Amino acid sequence: MRRGMMMVFAFAIALVFVLGCASSEPYLKGKEKLEARDWLHAGDIAYKVKDWDTSQYYYDLLVKKYPDSYYGKKAKTNLGYVNYQRSLIGKAVSKGKEELEPIF
């Protein structure tokens, strides 16, 4: 009885270890991680200064090269924001915000 419990316990520990090590999301390391981080940062800066073409370029690079990574998923989300800003609705909202801002 005791040996059976130990085998079940050992199997459970091994299963948890294997599942913990087998992640479905690839982690970037070294040069790839630096490259992906820099591209995301460049896209974010371009987005902040409303350079939609440049931001889309860097986000597209990330989505194509590292689609399953954290940076690729973040870039895919940010591409949605870029597309919104380029749409007629996004342009109208931006124009409305500019009109409502007080002039100093």
Secondary structure, DSSP 8 states (H G I E B T S, - for coil): -HHHHHHHHHHHHHHHHHHHH--SS----HHHHHHHHHHHHHHHHHHHTT-HHHHHHHHHHHHHHSTTSHHHHHHHHHHHHHHHHHSHHHHHHHHHHHHHS---
